[in-house]
């Protein structure tokens, strides 16, 4: 079992709630993220996932190379809003629980959402 999914259910729900609350507040405060070059952000995410996918089969989510990529992930996501620790974990849960997001991410590698969630959990708890 992964670190993320072995976390207490109450904590995971707090993370989902934090993500929803922080995202909604950011959308309202920024006119639906008008300040973000969304096309560039999506290109940057695509490049990042292309860099991350080859590491999945032979790296640990906590490895320095993976965590460096997750720092890039957080930096791209922070263009929209700088998520708190719990909201960032909530984003990982959103990727796994939203069918469209899971399909999008897993198109890069069939275990990307699982691996990314684990790596985001490690990053959130060590850096945020």
Rosetta blueprint (number, residue, H / E / L):
1 X L
2 X L
3 X H
4 X H
5 X H
6 X H
7 X L
8 X L
9 X H
10 X H
11 X H
12 X H
13 X H
14 X H
15 X H
16 X H
17 X H
18 X H
19 X H
20 X H
21 X H
22 X H
23 X H
24 X H
25 X H
26 X H
27 X H
28 X H
29 X H
30 X L
31 X L
32 X L
33 X L
34 X L
35 X L
36 X L
37 X L
38 X H
39 X H
40 X H
41 X H
42 X H
43 X H
44 X H
45 X H
46 X H
47 X H
48 X H
49 X H
50 X H
51 X H
52 X H
53 X H
54 X L
55 X L
56 X L
57 X L
58 X L
59 X L
60 X L
61 X L
62 X L
63 X L
64 X H
65 X H
66 X H
67 X H
68 X H
69 X H
70 X H
71 X H
72 X H
73 X H
74 X H
75 X H
76 X H
77 X H
78 X L
79 X L
80 X L
81 X L
82 X L
83 X L
84 X L
85 X H
86 X H
87 X H
88 X H
89 X H
90 X H
91 X H
92 X H
93 X H
94 X H
95 X H
96 X H
97 X H
98 X L
99 X H
100 X H
101 X H
102 X H
103 X H
104 X H
105 X H
106 X H
107 X L
108 X L
109 X L
110 X L
111 X L
112 X H
113 X H
114 X H
115 X H
116 X H
117 X H
118 X H
119 X H
120 X H
121 X H
122 X H
123 X H
124 X H
125 X H
126 X H
127 X H
128 X L
